Amino acid sequence: MTVKHGFPFQGKYFTTEGKYIVLTPGNFYENGSFKRIIGKEKYYAASFPKEYLCTVGELIIAMTEQAEGLLGSTAIIPEAGIYLHNQRIGLISCNEDIVDQVYIYYLFMTKSVRKQIRDTSSGTKVKHTSPERIYDVDVLIPERDEQEKIAILLRNIDKKIDVNNCIISELEKMTKTIYDYWFLQFDFPDDKGKPYRSSDGEMVWNEQLKIKIPMHWNVGNLYTIATFTNGIACQKYRPSEDEDTLPVIKIKEMHRGITEDTETVTVNIPEKIKIRCGDILFSWSATLEVQLWAGQTAALNQHIFRITPKEPYTKNYVYEQLASYVGKFIKMAEARKTTMGHITSDHLEQSRIVLPHEEIIVQYEKKVAPLFIKIMKTTQENQELKKLRDWLLPMLMNGQIRLK
């Protein structure tokens, strides 16, 4: 195989919209595969050599460790005529007579390959590799037909994961649309089942929000609908050798789930900082994200809130309300052209939201609960598929197990 450096696209031509997207290390997941960064893409508004316009199916590699564990991560270009091959990205070309490209894609996910790339990297704060260092990595290569069998099996698992991700994405769009329709446009069903505002439902001016809201609805803040419990500094609860443990959920676990690198604490931690499947998590520092946790019982690290709804508000309503308001926090930061470093209690106190009647919350829950259940089950299925893939990967690559 060969590795080709990308083109030095000039930052002064980067825009927030356009036709061509400049690839960055942010387009890779740490464990491998292509990561879309919708809303954060860098578009390019100048001419460039056409040889650096990627085609679908091409294999790329992260040559710079922009985030921990990213160096050497590979991804397959999902669409043609959109993505630009940037200088911090390598383009891998394989001798197809000897190796299967998809097999190489998975080979770079193995610990042995990643360790060799990292051990030979240069740089102190930010690690870098080069084509020559990648060529020096030692690997075991089976016969071509064996490579294809391994690649097909692993790729089929990933394709099922991709299909599930599409299902989850569509379900999330549906729940958000319903939330927006009911609680932002105020077109929830009235007594006759018609959309309230569009059917001339009575609206009154609210001085705090400077908008009209439905008659008899109130205004509060995020503390009105939920309790925000911060995590702990987990080093205070290191387990002894004979103790049962819980994994620690940090921001990276919110993104990629629990791995063998995840820290653990003693199971005897305060009950209030244990999280369970279905809990709402809100990372309030560095990244502002809201998530429904679909994993096992775990310990909550500092910089993440566990959100507990207050009656009569339901978990699904609170989740959508908080996700909607976090969008406002992010827009505030963008308007000031700064990074919203973290959310404080003052931000939560100063938030202003419309509070619907209890009967509307009950109706909303009946509408969206089946969708959220499907999202949770599909997410859990993906977690099991990823465990299966990650369990098979090293054994297939080192010949410990074979495919007939």
Residue pairs with C-beta under 8 A, 6 or more apart in sequence:
1 92
1 93
1 94
1 95
1 99
1 104
2 92
2 93
2 131
3 61
3 90
3 91
3 92
3 93
3 131
3 134
3 135
4 85
4 90
4 91
4 93
4 131
5 63
5 87
5 90
5 131
6 23
6 52
6 84
6 85
6 86
6 87
6 88
6 89
6 90
6 91
7 48
7 49
7 52
7 84
7 85
7 86
7 87
8 87
9 22
9 44
9 48
9 84
9 86
9 87
10 46
13 44
13 45
13 46
14 22
14 42
14 43
14 44
14 45
15 42
15 43
15 44
15 45
16 43
17 43
18 43
18 44
18 45
19 43
19 82
20 43
20 44
20 48
20 53
20 82
20 83
20 84
21 41
21 42
21 43
21 44
21 82
21 83
21 84
22 41
22 42
22 43
22 44
22 83
22 84
22 86
23 54
23 60
23 83
23 84
23 85
23 86
23 89
24 42
24 66
24 86
24 88
24 89
25 62
25 64
25 65
25 66
25 67
25 70
25 88
25 89
26 35
26 37
26 40
26 66
26 67
27 34
27 35
27 36
27 37
27 75
27 83
28 34
28 35
28 62
28 70
28 73
28 74
28 75
29 35
29 73
29 75
29 256
30 67
30 68
30 69
30 70
30 73
30 256
31 69
31 73
31 109
31 256
31 390
32 73
32 74
32 75
32 105
32 106
32 108
32 109
33 75
33 76
33 158
34 75
34 76
34 77
34 78
35 75
36 78
44 84
48 84
52 84
52 85
53 81
53 83
53 84
53 85
54 60
54 77
54 80
54 82
54 83
54 84
54 85
54 91
55 77
55 80
55 81
56 77
56 78
56 79
56 80
57 76
57 77
57 101
58 76
58 77
58 91
59 74
59 75
59 76
59 77
59 91
59 92
59 94
59 101
59 104
59 105
60 74
60 75
60 76
60 77
60 85
60 89
60 90
60 91
60 92
61 72
61 73
61 74
61 75
61 89
61 90
61 91
61 92
61 108
61 134
62 70
62 71
62 72
62 73
62 74
62 88
62 89
62 90
63 71
63 88
63 89
63 90
63 128
63 129
63 130
64 70
64 71
64 88
64 126
64 127
64 128
65 71
65 118
65 121
65 123
65 126
65 127
65 128
66 88
66 126
68 252
69 114
71 114
71 117
71 118
71 121
71 127
71 128
71 129
72 108
72 113
72 114
72 117
72 118
72 129
72 134
73 108
74 92
74 104
74 105
74 108
74 109
76 102
76 105
77 83
85 91
90 131
90 134
92 101
92 104
94 100
94 101
94 104
97 144
98 141
98 144
99 141
99 144
99 147
100 144
100 147
100 148
100 151
102 151
102 152
102 154
102 155
103 147
103 148
103 150
103 151
105 151
106 150
106 151
106 154
106 393
106 397
107 113
107 139
107 397
108 114
109 393
110 393
110 394
110 397
111 394
112 139
113 137
113 139
116 136
116 137
116 138
117 129
117 133
117 134
117 137
118 127
120 129
120 133
120 136
121 127
121 128
121 129
121 133
122 128
122 129
122 130
140 397
140 398
140 399
141 147
142 150
142 399
146 402
146 403
149 403
150 396
150 397
150 403
153 392
153 396
153 403
154 389
154 392
154 393
154 396
157 385
157 388
157 389
157 392
158 389
160 385
161 382
161 385
161 386
161 389
164 378
164 379
164 381
164 382
164 385
165 382
167 374
167 378
168 375
168 378
168 379
168 382
171 371
171 374
171 375
171 378
172 375
174 371
175 316
175 320
175 368
175 371
175 372
175 375
176 320
176 323
178 364
178 367
178 368
179 317
179 320
179 321
179 324
179 364
179 368
180 324
181 187
181 188
181 195
182 188
182 356
182 360
182 364
183 320
183 321
183 354
183 356
184 324
185 197
186 196
186 197
186 201
186 203
186 213
186 214
187 195
187 196
187 197
187 198
188 195
188 196
188 356
188 360
188 363
188 364
189 195
189 196
189 363
190 196
190 199
190 201
192 199
196 214
197 203
197 214
201 214
201 215
202 214
202 215
203 212
203 213
203 214
203 215
204 212
204 213
204 214
204 215
205 211
205 212
206 212
206 213
206 219
206 354
208 219
208 352
209 219
209 352
209 354
213 219
213 354
214 356
216 357
217 354
217 355
217 356
217 357
218 354
218 355
219 352
219 353
219 354
219 355
220 352
220 353
220 355
221 348
221 349
221 350
221 351
221 352
221 353
222 228
222 321
222 322
222 325
222 348
222 351
222 353
223 348
223 349
224 310
224 353
224 355
225 309
225 310
225 313
225 317
225 318
225 321
225 353
225 355
226 280
226 307
226 308
226 309
226 310
226 313
226 318
226 322
227 307
227 308
227 310
228 282
228 305
228 306
228 307
228 348
229 272
229 273
229 300
229 305
229 306
229 307
229 308
230 302
230 303
230 304
230 305
231 249
231 273
231 299
231 300
231 301
231 302
231 303
231 304
231 305
231 306
232 269
232 270
232 273
232 299
232 300
232 301
232 302
233 301
233 302
234 248
234 263
234 265
234 299
234 301
234 302
237 265
237 266
237 268
237 269
237 299
238 265
238 266
239 245
239 264
239 265
239 266
239 267
240 266
243 266
243 267
243 268
244 266
244 267
245 264
245 265
245 266
245 267
246 264
246 265
246 266
246 267
246 269
246 274
246 297
246 298
246 299
247 253
247 258
247 262
247 263
247 264
247 296
247 298
247 299
248 262
248 263
248 264
248 265
248 298
248 299
248 300
248 301
249 258
249 275
249 281
249 293
249 295
249 298
249 299
249 300
249 301
249 304
250 263
250 301
250 303
250 304
251 283
251 286
251 287
251 289
251 303
251 304
253 259
253 262
253 295
253 298
254 281
254 283
254 289
254 291
254 293
254 304
257 295
257 383
257 386
258 295
258 296
258 298
265 299
269 299
272 306
273 299
273 300
273 306
274 297
274 298
274 299
274 300
275 281
275 293
275 297
275 298
275 299
275 300
275 306
276 293
276 297
277 293
277 294
277 295
277 296
277 297
277 376
277 380
278 292
278 293
278 294
278 315
278 376
279 292
279 293
279 306
279 307
280 290
280 291
280 292
280 293
280 306
280 307
280 308
280 309
280 315
280 318
280 319
280 322
281 290
281 291
281 292
281 293
281 300
281 304
281 305
281 306
281 307
282 289
282 290
282 291
282 304
282 305
282 307
282 322
282 326
282 343
283 289
283 291
283 303
283 304
283 305
284 303
284 304
284 305
284 342
284 343
285 303
285 341
285 342
285 343
286 303
286 341
286 342
288 326
288 329
288 330
288 340
288 343
289 326
290 307
290 319
290 322
290 323
290 326
292 319
292 372
292 375
292 376
292 379
294 376
294 379
294 380
294 383
295 383
300 306
303 342
307 318
307 319
307 322
309 315
309 317
309 318
312 358
312 361
312 362
313 361
314 361
314 364
314 365
316 364
316 365
316 368
316 369
316 372
317 361
317 364
317 365
321 353
325 351
325 353
329 340
329 343
329 347
330 340
332 340
333 339
333 340
356 364
392 401
394 400
395 401
396 403
